[in-house]
Amino acid sequence: MTTTRLIPPLLLSAVIVAGCTPTVAVQAPKEPITVNLNVKIEHEIRVKVDKELDNVFEDKEGIF
């Protein structure tokens, strides 16, 4: 008869302990993810200017 008395408190304590388990929630961010890329365009501009200068110097050989 003593085991019959222990079953309800054990079940109640098992339910309480199961309710206290930690949960992890994975959610999408509210704001969009931004990727900040620092791209230098300097190199491309210098190459274009250098090519244009080469063309100008080739056209007028007696400049200097």
N, C-alpha and C positions, 0 to 999 in steps of 0.2 A: 504494500500500500504506500510505502514511502517513495517508490519510483513514480507512481502515478501523480504524486504531489509535485515532483520535480520537473515533470514534462512541461507544463504551462510556463513556469518562469524561464526555463531554458529556451523554449521557443520564442518567448518575448525578448529575451536578451539577444538571441540570434538575429531577430528582425531589427532590433535597435543597432546592433553592430554592423549589419549589412547596409543600413541606411546611412552610416557614417563613413562609408568608403569614399575616398577622393575620386573625382572625375576630371578628365581633361577634355576641354572643348576646343576644337580646331575651327576657327572661323576665318572667312576671307576678310581682308582689310577693308575698311569703309572708304578710304581714299585710294586712288590708283597708285601703283608702284611707279616711281620715277627713277630713271637711270640717268645719272648726270655724266655725260661723256665730254671730257675736255679735249676737243679735237683742234689741232692747230692747222689753219689754212694758210699760214705763212709760207710754208714750203711750196705749195702749189703756185702761189702768186709770184714768188721769186723766180721759179722756173719759167713762168710765162714771160715775165719781164726780161729775164736773161735771154730767152729765145728771140724776143722782139728786138732787143739791143743787138744781138748777133746779126739779125737780118738787116738792121739799119747800117751797121758797120760794113757788112758785105756789099751792100748796094753802093756805098760811097767810100771807096778805098782810099782816096786821097784826103780824108778829113784831117788826119793827124800828121 
